[in-house]
Amino acid sequence: MYTRSTGFGQFRRLGDQRGIAESVVGLGAVAAFEGRAETAARLFGAAEASLETLGAELWPSNRGVYERSVAAARTALDPAVFEAAWKAGRQLSLDQVIKTAIDGNTRLW
C-alpha cells in the first residue's frame, strides 16, 4: 500500500530533496482540492522556498496542477491571509513538513 509517508521515505533514503519538495507541492494540491486553502498556501510556500534553496524549478509535469491549485487557494482566501500563510510556509523546513505529514499531525497546517 502506498501512503504519503512511503514517497517521502523513498525520497529521503535517496537524498532527493527536490523529490521531497515536489511531494510537498502534491500535498498542497490535495489541500487546495479539499478546500483547505490556508494549508495549501503554507505547503506551497514551503515547497517554493525549498526549490529556491536547491536552485531547482518545479518539474514541468507538475506545473499545471501547481498553477491551478495555487490559483484555487488564492481565490478562496483574503489576499492578506493567503500571503501570511505563504510566508509562514516559507519559514518551515522540509523536515518539519515531512514529520507532520508522516505523523498525521496537523498542528502546522
C-alpha positions in Angstrom: 0.0 0.0 0.0 1.3 3.4 -0.9 0.9 6.1 1.7 2.1 9.7 1.9 5.0 8.5 4.1 6.1 6.0 1.6 7.0 8.6 -1.0 8.7 10.9 1.5 10.7 7.9 2.9 11.9 6.9 -0.6 13.0 10.4 -1.4 14.7 10.7 2.0 16.6 7.4 1.5 17.7 8.6 -1.9 18.7 12.0 -0.5 16.4 13.6 -3.1 15.5 17.0 -1.6 13.8 18.0 -4.9 11.6 15.0 -4.8 10.6 15.8 -1.3 9.8 19.4 -2.3 7.7 18.2 -5.3 5.8 15.9 -2.9 5.0 18.9 -0.7 3.6 20.5 -3.8 1.4 17.5 -4.2 0.2 17.8 -0.6 -0.6 21.4 -1.3 -2.6 20.5 -4.3 -4.6 17.9 -2.2 -5.2 20.5 0.5 -6.4 23.0 -2.1 -8.7 20.4 -3.7 -10.1 19.6 -0.2 -10.9 23.3 0.4 -8.1 23.8 2.9 -6.7 26.9 1.2 -4.7 28.2 4.1 -2.9 24.9 4.5 -2.3 24.7 0.7 -0.7 28.2 0.8 1.6 27.1 3.6 2.6 24.0 1.8 3.2 25.8 -1.5 5.3 28.4 0.4 7.4 25.6 1.9 7.9 23.9 -1.4 8.8 27.2 -3.2 11.4 28.1 -0.6 12.9 24.6 -0.7 13.1 24.6 -4.5 14.7 28.0 -4.5 17.3 26.8 -1.9 18.1 23.9 -4.2 18.3 26.1 -7.3 15.6 24.0 -8.9 12.3 24.6 -10.6 9.1 22.6 -10.5 9.1 19.6 -12.8 7.2 20.6 -15.9 4.8 17.7 -15.4 3.7 19.3 -12.1 3.4 22.8 -13.3 -0.2 22.8 -14.5 -1.6 21.2 -11.3 0.6 23.6 -9.2 -0.7 26.7 -11.0 -4.3 25.6 -10.8 -4.0 24.7 -7.1 -2.3 27.9 -6.2 -5.0 29.9 -8.0 -7.7 28.0 -6.2 -6.1 28.6 -2.8 -5.5 32.3 -3.6 -9.1 32.8 -4.8 -10.5 31.1 -1.6 -8.7 33.3 0.8 -8.4 37.0 1.6 -5.2 38.2 -0.1 -3.6 39.1 3.3 -4.4 35.7 4.7 -3.0 34.0 1.6 0.2 36.0 1.8 0.6 35.4 5.5 0.1 31.6 5.1 2.6 31.5 2.1 5.2 33.4 4.1 4.7 31.1 7.1 5.2 28.1 4.9 8.4 29.6 3.6 9.7 29.5 7.1 9.1 25.8 7.5 11.9 23.3 6.8 11.1 20.3 4.6 11.9 18.2 7.7 9.1 19.9 9.6 6.6 19.4 6.8 7.6 15.7 6.3 7.3 15.0 10.0 3.9 16.5 10.1 2.8 14.6 7.0 4.1 11.2 8.2 2.8 11.6 11.8 -0.5 12.9 10.6 -0.1 15.8 13.0 -1.9 18.8 11.6 -0.6 21.4 14.0 1.5 23.1 11.3 -1.4 23.0 8.9 
